[in-house]
Amino acid sequence: MTAPLRDRLSAILRDVPDFPAPGIVFKDITPLLADPVLMGEALTAMLVPARRLGVTHVVGVESRGFLFGMPMALQLGVPFAPARKPGKLPWHTERESYELEYRSDVLEMHTDAVGAGARVLVVDDVLATGGTAAATCRLVERLGGTVVGVSVLVELGFLQGRTRLPDRAVHAVVTF
């Protein structure tokens, strides 16, 4: 009998201490990327909320959110839009600053990435303190979209990132 998905994901994800800064324990997803069967199962699990939320757009957060968001958008048959670091997008952009547990940063999206009436699923690999997800939600909404959900592979529950996403439908496949 196959172990539950959460157990198999917990076993394959790697902890990297002191990355990207001292005191941070990074959850490395690259072993999962090397397992196409388990990756497919993880993507299917991340799609669970999207199927009932009437999603019309998927926004993936740079950079690992792209790895999950794009195939999810393809499965749903909806457009994908990237939320990127500054200076990476070639068209007119809107930007949002945010704080992480170890630094501050900025995300940008094309001004025409989502618009009025868009029902957006925000996708990333990890929900930690919630700063990146909250900034992406604010950016989507400034562009006219409505965030109907946030889907992540991993939630670091002890960092309480959900508290920065009040009244948002947050779905995590595995929580540590």
PLY file of the C-alpha trace (Angstrom):
ply
format ascii 1.0
element vertex 176
property float x
property float y
property float z
element edge 175
property int vertex1
property int vertex2
end_header
0.00 0.00 0.00
1.28 3.47 -0.91
1.87 5.94 1.92
-0.37 9.05 1.94
0.75 11.91 -0.32
1.57 14.18 2.64
3.91 11.54 4.08
5.67 10.97 0.76
6.09 14.71 0.23
7.39 15.19 3.76
9.94 12.46 3.14
11.22 13.83 -0.18
11.46 17.55 0.63
14.91 18.49 1.88
15.77 20.89 4.73
18.72 23.18 3.98
19.92 25.00 7.10
21.14 28.61 6.95
19.86 29.24 3.42
19.41 31.89 2.11
20.47 33.51 5.40
21.73 32.32 8.78
18.96 30.92 10.95
16.63 30.11 8.04
15.81 26.45 7.30
14.94 26.33 3.60
12.49 23.71 2.27
14.12 22.45 -0.94
11.63 21.14 -3.51
14.22 20.03 -6.10
14.03 16.33 -5.07
10.29 16.51 -5.83
11.01 17.97 -9.28
13.09 14.86 -10.04
10.11 12.57 -9.36
7.55 13.05 -12.16
4.96 10.73 -10.61
5.03 12.41 -7.20
5.17 15.86 -8.84
2.03 15.01 -10.80
0.28 13.94 -7.61
1.36 17.16 -5.87
0.02 19.30 -8.73
-3.29 17.42 -8.65
-3.55 18.03 -4.90
-2.76 21.75 -5.34
-5.59 21.97 -7.90
-8.26 20.72 -5.50
-9.49 24.19 -4.41
-9.22 25.69 -7.88
-11.80 23.36 -9.34
-14.53 24.68 -7.03
-13.53 28.37 -6.96
-14.29 29.29 -10.58
-10.69 30.28 -11.30
-10.18 32.26 -14.52
-6.45 33.06 -14.07
-3.47 31.57 -12.24
-0.71 33.86 -10.94
2.58 32.13 -10.10
5.05 33.81 -7.77
8.70 33.95 -8.83
10.27 31.65 -9.18
9.18 28.32 -7.84
5.54 29.35 -8.10
6.06 29.22 -11.88
6.91 25.49 -11.65
3.52 24.77 -10.11
1.37 27.60 -11.47
1.93 27.09 -15.19
0.97 23.38 -15.30
-1.99 24.16 -13.03
-3.17 26.87 -15.43
-2.83 24.42 -18.33
-4.89 21.81 -16.44
-7.58 24.40 -15.74
-7.47 25.80 -19.29
-6.92 29.36 -18.01
-4.26 32.05 -18.55
-1.08 32.10 -16.46
0.53 35.32 -15.28
3.89 35.62 -13.52
4.55 37.82 -10.48
8.26 38.60 -10.89
11.19 40.33 -9.26
11.78 43.93 -10.41
13.09 44.52 -13.91
12.31 41.05 -15.28
9.11 41.86 -17.19
9.37 43.70 -20.52
6.00 45.48 -20.58
4.33 48.10 -18.39
4.27 46.90 -14.79
2.70 47.55 -11.42
4.78 46.82 -8.31
4.29 45.89 -4.67
6.86 45.93 -1.86
6.78 43.43 1.00
8.74 42.11 3.97
10.16 38.63 4.37
11.52 37.06 7.52
15.07 37.96 6.44
14.76 40.92 4.00
12.40 43.12 2.02
11.60 42.66 -1.66
9.40 43.81 -4.55
7.16 41.96 -7.00
5.92 43.22 -10.37
3.22 42.12 -12.79
2.28 43.34 -16.23
-0.51 45.88 -15.97
-2.61 43.79 -18.38
-1.97 40.42 -16.68
-5.36 40.29 -14.99
-8.28 42.68 -15.11
-11.75 43.36 -13.87
-13.70 40.14 -13.45
-10.61 37.91 -13.23
-10.93 35.22 -10.53
-7.33 34.55 -9.60
-5.63 31.62 -7.89
-2.25 32.67 -6.46
0.27 29.80 -6.51
3.62 29.38 -4.80
5.73 26.54 -3.49
5.92 27.58 0.18
3.84 29.75 2.49
6.17 30.95 5.24
5.48 34.32 6.89
2.87 35.17 4.24
4.57 38.36 3.03
5.05 37.24 -0.55
1.54 35.80 -0.89
-0.06 38.89 0.69
1.90 41.19 -1.64
0.85 39.14 -4.66
-2.80 39.31 -3.58
-2.59 43.10 -3.19
-0.96 43.40 -6.60
-3.62 41.25 -8.30
-6.37 43.30 -6.69
-4.75 46.61 -7.67
-4.83 45.33 -11.26
-8.58 44.69 -10.97
-8.64 40.95 -10.28
-10.24 39.14 -7.37
-8.11 36.63 -5.48
-10.34 33.60 -4.91
-7.65 31.40 -3.39
-4.01 30.77 -2.57
-2.57 27.32 -3.22
0.84 26.19 -1.99
2.68 22.91 -1.83
4.11 23.52 1.67
2.96 25.65 4.57
5.33 26.39 7.43
2.52 26.63 9.97
4.77 27.66 12.85
5.47 30.97 11.03
1.72 31.77 10.96
1.71 33.09 7.38
-2.07 32.64 7.17
-2.47 35.55 9.58
-1.28 37.86 6.77
-3.96 36.40 4.49
-7.15 37.04 6.47
-10.39 36.05 4.77
-8.47 34.24 2.00
-9.04 30.62 1.03
-5.57 29.13 1.62
-4.83 25.55 0.60
-1.59 23.72 1.48
-0.85 20.15 0.46
1.50 19.58 3.42
2.03 21.62 6.60
5.09 21.58 8.84
0 1
1 2
2 3
3 4
4 5
5 6
6 7
7 8
8 9
9 10
10 11
11 12
12 13
13 14
14 15
15 16
16 17
17 18
18 19
19 20
20 21
21 22
22 23
23 24
24 25
25 26
26 27
27 28
28 29
29 30
30 31
31 32
32 33
33 34
34 35
35 36
36 37
37 38
38 39
39 40
40 41
41 42
42 43
43 44
44 45
45 46
46 47
47 48
48 49
49 50
50 51
51 52
52 53
53 54
54 55
55 56
56 57
57 58
58 59
59 60
60 61
61 62
62 63
63 64
64 65
65 66
66 67
67 68
68 69
69 70
70 71
71 72
72 73
73 74
74 75
75 76
76 77
77 78
78 79
79 80
80 81
81 82
82 83
83 84
84 85
85 86
86 87
87 88
88 89
89 90
90 91
91 92
92 93
93 94
94 95
95 96
96 97
97 98
98 99
99 100
100 101
101 102
102 103
103 104
104 105
105 106
106 107
107 108
108 109
109 110
110 111
111 112
112 113
113 114
114 115
115 116
116 117
117 118
118 119
119 120
120 121
121 122
122 123
123 124
124 125
125 126
126 127
127 128
128 129
129 130
130 131
131 132
132 133
133 134
134 135
135 136
136 137
137 138
138 139
139 140
140 141
141 142
142 143
143 144
144 145
145 146
146 147
147 148
148 149
149 150
150 151
151 152
152 153
153 154
154 155
155 156
156 157
157 158
158 159
159 160
160 161
161 162
162 163
163 164
164 165
165 166
166 167
167 168
168 169
169 170
170 171
171 172
172 173
173 174
174 175
